[in-house]
Every structure is written in C-alpha cells, then in structure tokens.
Amino acid sequence: MTETLKIYTIPTCSDCHHAKRYFKEQGVPYMEYDCTQNPEYPEEVRRLTGKQIVPTIVIGDNVFIGFADNLQEIRELFR
C-alpha cells in the first residue's frame, strides 16, 4: 500500500497511542492530525464519520472509527 495513512487523534486517547505504536512497529508511515491542535480536524472527522470519535483512521477510501475493533481489517489492507 503506497497511500499515506491518516490518523485523527487526541493526546489522552489510549486507543490512539496503540494505533500509532502499531503503525510504527509495522513500518507504516502515517500523518497524525491532533484534534486538540486544530479546530478543523474534529470537523473533518465529523464529515468522514458523522461522529467525533478518535482514533479515526483513513487509509485510501477506507475510514475506520477506532483501532482495536478494526485491527484485523486494517491488517488485511497491508498484506
């Protein structure tokens, strides 16, 4: 997969930390969008998902709300 992964986060989110650690361990580059640093980021999450839940992970046309519940599907995208 050559597309850059996007992950919308907040600093206090443990699922966000797990996701970032997983992607680093797997050598998957990502762009992090800290929703506490820019008011546009939570709005982007709402446009993508209809909710304001982090982590929101965008891989190409795939949008995942949360990490742990979507790990298997995310793994499949990188095989």
Backbone as JSON, one array per atom type, in Angstrom:
{
  "sequence": "MTETLKIYTIPTCSDCHHAKRYFKEQGVPYMEYDCTQNPEYPEEVRRLTGKQIVPTIVIGDNVFIGFADNLQEIRELFR",
  "N": [[0.86, -1.18, 0.0], [0.65, 2.14, -0.92], [-0.45, 4.51, -0.24], [-0.71, 7.33, 1.93], [-1.4, 6.93, 5.26], [-3.84, 8.33, 7.36], [-4.34, 9.53, 10.62], [-6.54, 10.56, 13.01], [-6.37, 12.03, 16.12], [-6.36, 12.41, 19.76], [-4.43, 13.64, 22.53], [-4.93, 12.22, 24.95], [-5.99, 9.76, 24.4], [-6.01, 6.36, 24.67], [-6.39, 4.29, 22.78], [-5.61, 5.61, 20.49], [-2.87, 5.91, 20.98], [-2.11, 3.21, 20.97], [-2.67, 2.57, 18.3], [-0.88, 4.25, 16.88], [1.56, 3.26, 17.83], [1.42, 0.62, 16.85], [1.44, 1.09, 14.02], [3.95, 2.29, 13.74], [5.62, 0.17, 14.59], [5.1, -1.62, 12.55], [6.18, -0.36, 10.44], [4.67, 1.38, 8.94], [4.04, 4.32, 7.37], [2.51, 7.32, 8.56], [0.28, 10.12, 8.79], [-0.35, 12.25, 11.38], [-3.14, 13.78, 12.86], [-3.81, 15.86, 15.22], [-6.53, 16.45, 17.06], [-6.84, 18.33, 19.03], [-5.24, 20.38, 18.39], [-6.01, 21.76, 16.14], [-8.92, 23.24, 15.09], [-10.2, 22.47, 12.76], [-9.73, 19.78, 12.35], [-11.4, 18.08, 14.06], [-13.79, 18.65, 12.76], [-13.33, 17.58, 10.23], [-13.26, 14.9, 10.92], [-15.91, 14.56, 11.71], [-17.2, 15.02, 9.23], [-16.23, 12.84, 7.81], [-17.19, 10.61, 9.27], [-19.57, 11.16, 10.57], [-19.55, 11.39, 13.21], [-17.73, 12.28, 16.23], [-15.25, 10.77, 16.97], [-12.27, 9.39, 18.15], [-9.53, 7.09, 17.83], [-9.77, 8.11, 14.46], [-9.21, 6.58, 11.51], [-7.85, 6.83, 8.35], [-7.43, 5.21, 5.39], [-6.68, 5.31, 2.25], [-9.65, 4.95, 0.56], [-10.9, 3.91, 2.7], [-12.39, 4.22, 5.87], [-11.95, 4.1, 9.26], [-13.38, 3.83, 12.43], [-12.05, 4.01, 15.45], [-9.51, 1.75, 16.71], [-8.73, -0.84, 17.86], [-11.02, -2.47, 17.46], [-11.02, -2.63, 14.74], [-8.69, -3.73, 13.89], [-8.06, -6.2, 12.57], [-9.16, -5.9, 9.99], [-7.72, -3.66, 9.15], [-5.14, -4.75, 9.15], [-5.41, -6.52, 6.98], [-5.45, -4.77, 4.83], [-2.82, -4.12, 4.5], [-1.48, -6.32, 3.61]],
  "CA": [[0.0, 0.0, 0.0], [1.5, 3.31, -1.03], [-1.15, 5.7, 0.2], [-0.41, 7.75, 3.28], [-2.44, 6.7, 6.25], [-4.14, 9.48, 8.21], [-4.94, 9.16, 11.88], [-7.02, 11.68, 13.81], [-6.12, 11.63, 17.5], [-6.21, 13.37, 20.85], [-3.33, 13.15, 23.35], [-5.32, 11.38, 26.08], [-6.68, 8.57, 23.88], [-5.14, 5.18, 24.7], [-6.53, 3.58, 21.52], [-4.78, 6.37, 19.55], [-1.48, 5.54, 21.26], [-1.93, 1.83, 20.49], [-2.65, 2.59, 16.83], [0.38, 4.84, 16.41], [2.63, 2.32, 18.13], [1.29, -0.48, 15.89], [1.88, 1.51, 12.7], [5.41, 2.46, 13.8], [6.24, -1.16, 14.65], [4.91, -2.26, 11.25], [6.84, 0.44, 9.42], [3.65, 2.02, 8.12], [4.06, 5.77, 7.57], [1.19, 7.93, 8.76], [0.18, 11.54, 9.14], [-1.21, 12.4, 12.55], [-3.92, 15.01, 12.96], [-4.2, 16.02, 16.62], [-7.78, 17.22, 17.07], [-6.76, 19.41, 20.02], [-4.34, 21.41, 17.87], [-6.59, 22.48, 15.01], [-10.37, 23.03, 15.13], [-10.67, 21.87, 11.52], [-9.6, 18.32, 12.39], [-12.65, 17.43, 14.51], [-14.81, 18.82, 11.72], [-13.03, 16.59, 9.2], [-13.72, 13.6, 11.46], [-17.39, 14.55, 11.62], [-17.57, 14.86, 7.82], [-15.89, 11.47, 7.39], [-17.84, 9.55, 10.03], [-20.84, 11.57, 11.17], [-19.32, 11.38, 14.66], [-16.44, 12.83, 16.63], [-14.62, 9.7, 17.73], [-10.88, 9.11, 17.8], [-8.91, 7.48, 16.58], [-10.37, 7.88, 13.16], [-8.08, 6.19, 10.66], [-8.22, 6.88, 6.94], [-6.48, 4.53, 4.52], [-7.3, 5.38, 0.93], [-11.09, 5.2, 0.64], [-11.4, 3.23, 3.9], [-12.42, 5.03, 7.08], [-12.17, 3.27, 10.44], [-13.62, 4.52, 13.69], [-11.44, 3.16, 16.46], [-8.4, 0.93, 16.23], [-8.75, -2.23, 18.31], [-12.14, -3.19, 16.83], [-10.8, -2.69, 13.29], [-7.32, -4.15, 13.64], [-7.99, -7.28, 11.57], [-9.43, -5.33, 8.67], [-6.58, -2.8, 8.85], [-4.04, -5.64, 8.78], [-5.67, -7.05, 5.65], [-5.13, -3.75, 3.83], [-1.37, -4.01, 4.35], [-0.91, -7.6, 3.16]],
  "C": [[0.89, 1.23, 0.0], [0.82, 4.58, -0.55], [-0.77, 6.03, 1.63], [-1.63, 7.56, 4.16], [-2.61, 7.98, 7.05], [-4.76, 8.96, 9.49], [-5.27, 10.42, 12.67], [-7.0, 11.24, 15.27], [-6.41, 12.77, 18.48], [-5.16, 12.78, 21.8], [-3.71, 12.17, 24.46], [-5.98, 10.06, 25.68], [-5.73, 7.37, 23.85], [-5.23, 4.38, 23.4], [-5.7, 4.28, 20.42], [-3.32, 5.99, 19.72], [-1.18, 4.13, 20.77], [-1.82, 1.8, 18.96], [-1.33, 3.14, 16.31], [1.55, 3.9, 16.67], [2.61, 1.15, 17.14], [1.84, -0.07, 14.52], [3.4, 1.73, 12.67], [6.11, 1.11, 13.79], [6.16, -1.88, 13.31], [5.61, -1.5, 10.12], [5.88, 1.13, 8.47], [3.7, 3.53, 8.38], [2.64, 6.31, 7.73], [1.35, 9.41, 9.04], [-0.79, 11.62, 10.3], [-1.86, 13.77, 12.55], [-4.47, 15.08, 14.38], [-5.38, 16.98, 16.7], [-7.79, 18.34, 18.11], [-5.93, 20.58, 19.5], [-4.94, 22.26, 16.75], [-8.09, 22.21, 15.0], [-10.94, 22.43, 13.84], [-10.64, 20.34, 11.57], [-10.84, 17.62, 12.94], [-13.78, 17.55, 13.48], [-14.58, 17.83, 10.57], [-13.5, 15.21, 9.65], [-15.23, 13.5, 11.35], [-17.86, 14.38, 10.18], [-17.32, 13.43, 7.34], [-16.79, 10.41, 8.01], [-19.24, 9.89, 10.53], [-20.74, 11.62, 12.69], [-18.02, 12.11, 14.95], [-15.77, 11.83, 17.55], [-13.19, 9.52, 17.22], [-10.47, 7.8, 18.43], [-9.85, 7.22, 15.41], [-9.2, 7.68, 12.21], [-8.58, 6.14, 9.23], [-7.09, 6.26, 6.13], [-7.13, 4.46, 3.15], [-8.76, 5.78, 1.07], [-11.71, 4.57, 1.88], [-11.3, 4.13, 5.12], [-12.79, 4.11, 8.24], [-12.36, 4.14, 11.66], [-13.13, 3.6, 14.79], [-10.35, 2.31, 15.84], [-8.58, -0.53, 16.58], [-9.84, -3.04, 17.6], [-11.93, -3.39, 15.33], [-9.44, -3.25, 12.9], [-7.22, -5.21, 12.55], [-8.18, -6.73, 10.16], [-8.28, -4.41, 8.22], [-5.38, -3.65, 8.42], [-4.19, -6.16, 7.36], [-5.28, -6.04, 4.56], [-3.63, -3.67, 3.55], [-0.7, -5.33, 3.96], [-0.57, -7.56, 1.71]]
}
